[in-house]
Amino acid sequence: MIAARAARRLLGRLLDITAALLLLGVLAVTVAQVTARYLLGVPMPWGEELTRLLFVWLVLIAASRARHMRIELVSDRTPPWLARVLRWFAAALAVALLGLLAWKGLGLIELTAYDRYTALGVSLQYLYAAVVTGAALWIVTILLDLVLGPDEDRSGP
């Protein structure tokens, strides 16, 4: 159990570092794009596409790490065994919906196999890979929270 908690803490730190690096990338490309356009008079057509791609990855990685809002009005007023059942039901529903999101994301990866960003020249598959990766990471964190209890290092209320 201690090893599982340490592994979860390591996963959390890796996701935090990844999200921070993606945010830094978004910031750097945006500053470079604005500087090139307004100070140098040279447009960077690929900058907007790269910013969008990095931002989608950032949002989905960070979403898998954040503690999400939930309404506990009912579960706080029920016996502990029923609250536990409700928590498991909510987790099962979330995992099912995220599994559906990942499954449909895989279909979009296949569908966009030969599509490319106009200026960047990179495959659109990388955009939809973020959906699949984010959903998978989110499922992992939900299951870890369910089995090990809430992670105290995560952000949110």
C-alpha positions as CSV (number, residue, x, y, z in Angstrom):
1,M,0.0,0.0,0.0
2,I,2.9,2.4,0.8
3,A,4.5,1.6,-2.6
4,A,1.2,2.3,-4.4
5,R,0.9,5.7,-2.6
6,A,4.5,6.5,-3.5
7,A,3.8,5.5,-7.2
8,R,0.7,7.7,-7.2
9,R,2.7,10.6,-5.8
10,L,5.3,10.1,-8.5
11,L,2.7,10.0,-11.2
12,G,1.2,13.2,-9.8
13,R,4.5,15.0,-9.8
14,L,5.2,13.8,-13.4
15,L,1.8,15.1,-14.5
16,D,2.4,18.4,-12.7
17,I,5.8,18.8,-14.4
18,T,4.4,17.9,-17.8
19,A,1.5,20.4,-17.4
20,A,4.0,23.1,-16.3
21,L,6.2,22.4,-19.3
22,L,3.3,22.5,-21.7
23,L,2.2,25.9,-20.1
24,L,5.7,27.2,-20.6
25,G,5.6,26.0,-24.2
26,V,2.3,27.8,-24.8
27,L,3.6,31.0,-23.3
28,A,6.9,30.9,-25.2
29,V,5.2,30.3,-28.6
30,T,2.6,33.0,-27.9
31,V,5.2,35.5,-26.9
32,A,7.3,34.7,-29.9
33,Q,4.3,34.9,-32.2
34,V,3.3,38.4,-30.9
35,T,6.9,39.6,-30.9
36,A,7.4,38.4,-34.5
37,R,4.2,39.9,-35.8
38,Y,4.1,43.3,-34.0
39,L,7.7,44.1,-33.4
40,L,9.4,42.5,-36.4
41,G,6.5,42.5,-38.9
42,V,7.1,38.9,-39.7
43,P,4.1,36.5,-39.2
44,M,4.6,33.0,-37.8
45,P,1.7,31.1,-39.3
46,W,2.6,27.9,-37.5
47,G,2.6,29.6,-34.1
48,E,-1.2,29.6,-33.7
49,E,-1.5,25.9,-34.6
50,L,1.3,24.9,-32.2
51,T,-0.2,27.0,-29.4
52,R,-3.6,25.3,-30.0
53,L,-2.0,21.8,-30.0
54,L,0.0,22.4,-26.8
55,F,-3.0,24.0,-25.1
56,V,-5.2,20.9,-25.8
57,W,-2.5,18.7,-24.3
58,L,-2.1,21.0,-21.3
59,V,-5.9,21.1,-20.6
60,L,-6.3,17.3,-20.8
61,I,-3.1,16.5,-18.8
62,A,-4.1,19.0,-16.1
63,A,-7.7,17.8,-16.0
64,S,-6.5,14.3,-15.1
65,R,-4.6,15.7,-12.2
66,A,-7.1,18.2,-10.7
67,R,-9.5,17.4,-8.0
68,H,-12.9,17.9,-9.6
69,M,-16.0,19.5,-8.1
70,R,-18.7,17.1,-6.9
71,I,-21.9,17.7,-5.0
72,E,-21.8,15.9,-1.7
73,L,-25.2,17.0,-0.4
74,V,-26.6,13.6,-0.6
75,S,-23.6,11.5,0.4
76,D,-22.9,13.7,3.5
77,R,-26.3,12.9,4.8
78,T,-26.3,9.2,4.3
79,P,-24.8,6.3,6.3
80,P,-21.1,5.6,5.6
81,W,-21.9,2.4,3.7
82,L,-24.3,4.2,1.3
83,A,-21.8,7.1,0.9
84,R,-19.2,4.5,-0.1
85,V,-21.7,2.9,-2.6
86,L,-22.4,6.4,-4.1
87,R,-18.7,7.1,-4.4
88,W,-18.1,3.8,-6.3
89,F,-21.1,4.5,-8.5
90,A,-19.9,8.0,-9.4
91,A,-16.4,6.6,-10.1
92,A,-17.9,3.8,-12.3
93,L,-19.9,6.4,-14.2
94,A,-16.9,8.6,-14.7
95,V,-14.7,5.7,-15.9
96,A,-17.4,4.6,-18.3
97,L,-17.8,8.1,-19.8
98,L,-14.0,8.6,-20.0
99,G,-13.7,5.2,-21.6
100,L,-16.2,6.3,-24.2
101,L,-14.3,9.5,-24.8
102,A,-11.0,7.5,-25.2
103,W,-12.7,5.1,-27.6
104,K,-14.1,7.8,-29.8
105,G,-10.8,9.6,-29.6
106,L,-9.1,6.4,-31.0
107,G,-11.6,6.6,-33.9
108,L,-10.7,10.2,-34.6
109,I,-7.0,9.3,-34.6
110,E,-7.6,6.7,-37.3
111,L,-9.9,9.1,-39.2
112,T,-7.3,11.9,-39.2
113,A,-4.4,9.7,-40.1
114,Y,-3.5,11.6,-43.2
115,D,-4.7,15.1,-42.3
116,R,-2.1,17.7,-41.4
117,Y,-2.0,21.1,-39.9
118,T,-1.8,23.6,-42.7
119,A,1.2,25.6,-41.5
120,L,2.8,23.3,-39.0
121,G,2.8,20.2,-41.2
122,V,2.2,17.9,-38.2
123,S,-0.5,15.2,-38.3
124,L,-3.8,16.0,-36.6
125,Q,-3.5,12.6,-34.9
126,Y,-1.4,14.3,-32.2
127,L,-4.4,16.5,-31.3
128,Y,-6.7,13.5,-30.8
129,A,-4.0,11.5,-29.1
130,A,-4.2,14.1,-26.3
131,V,-7.9,13.1,-25.8
132,V,-7.0,9.5,-25.5
133,T,-4.0,10.1,-23.3
134,G,-5.9,12.5,-21.1
135,A,-8.9,10.2,-20.7
136,A,-6.6,7.3,-19.8
137,L,-4.7,9.3,-17.2
138,W,-7.9,10.5,-15.8
139,I,-9.3,7.0,-15.4
140,V,-6.0,6.0,-13.7
141,T,-6.3,8.8,-11.2
142,I,-10.0,8.1,-10.5
143,L,-9.2,4.4,-9.8
144,L,-6.2,5.3,-7.6
145,D,-8.3,7.7,-5.6
146,L,-11.0,5.1,-5.2
147,V,-8.7,2.4,-4.0
148,L,-6.1,4.5,-2.0
149,G,-8.3,7.3,-0.9
150,P,-8.0,11.0,-2.0
151,D,-4.5,12.3,-2.8
152,E,-3.7,15.2,-0.4
153,D,-1.2,16.8,-3.0
154,R,-3.9,17.4,-5.6
155,S,-5.3,20.8,-6.2
156,G,-8.9,21.9,-5.5
157,P,-11.4,22.0,-2.6
